Amino acid sequence: MLSEWFWWDRLWLPRPVTWADLQDSEGRVYACVSHLYIILPVAVLLLGLRTFYERLIAVPLAEALGVKDKIRKRASHNPILEIYYNTHSKHPTQADIKGVCKRLGWSERQVERWFRRRRNQDRPGLLKKFKEASWRFAFYLCSSFGGVLALHDKPWFYDLREVWAGFPKQSLLDSQYWYYIIEMSFYGSLLFSVAADVKRKDFKEQLVHHWATLTLLSFSWCANYIRIGTLVMLVHDTSDVLLESAKMFNYAGWETTCNSIFVVFALVFMVTRLIIFPFWLIHCTWVYPLDQFEPFFGYYFFNVMLVVLLLLHVFWASLILRMVKKFIFGKLKCDERSDEEEDEEGSEEDYTHTYSNGSGNGLSNGH
């Protein structure tokens, strides 16, 4: 019963089209949900390929570019501080710091230094960041070239009204099939590896982006929105190539090269994500279909998901503009989304900083 309701024709297809009209016949092949079963094994294969790539290509490339992990001093073994760090907070209150000073006979500066060193131990090193950026750069580069090869000879690449010519009875092409499967498998692999990958300040937004992308691509596949889906993928991948390459040179310490690529990335991002995406592609999905059929649930759902992606683009654009501002005034030192490593000794302000929530709830109480 639930399955019949979920696959009700009127949810996915415009009137008067039914699923029976999209059965393979007369040499025409249509996308179906069973085609997506291969995504899981391909995602696992991509994870394996990533492991080999990072070991055989990314590490030697990092060495050639001079990427080295900073030697960090490890926090001394201390069960009391370790328990608090793992169970309460990585940033103790001033009251807790004073409490543990009495128990251990340490100065406040020694306790603060221990927590800084302990936090730095958990932060990923430059080599890990470089390997991750290098893998994504390689994928987005290949995906962008693949997308251009798949779309350059298609009429809807040049005339967006052709996206809806004959919709939804549009036969599935081999190039579209593999473009979709590989792209969806890649985002699936990112969800599998999210616990091990570098966590940034926009971690939650990244998760929303990955799920929104997979949901959007899955729906567009089942509802045969494949032509517009391939265009959306290509528009998104092009700027990501530049972003990941800028990260690589940033981790390598090639400041001039990194800054130059970042400026190009910012321009490409603004053009593709905030101009082409909303004013060409969303306009194409919002306006042109109404010339051929009445709105239905799938029409609204697909456009809402595109708007969700657009809102994420606006959020990231604000971060990019903030970085551009720092770049112009010579204050850009790292990715705005990165969790910066703390200085070994900290600043004088750090020592005299008064923490909020001063009631000791861990160290000073002996827990």
Disulfide bonds with the S-S distance in Angstrom:
none
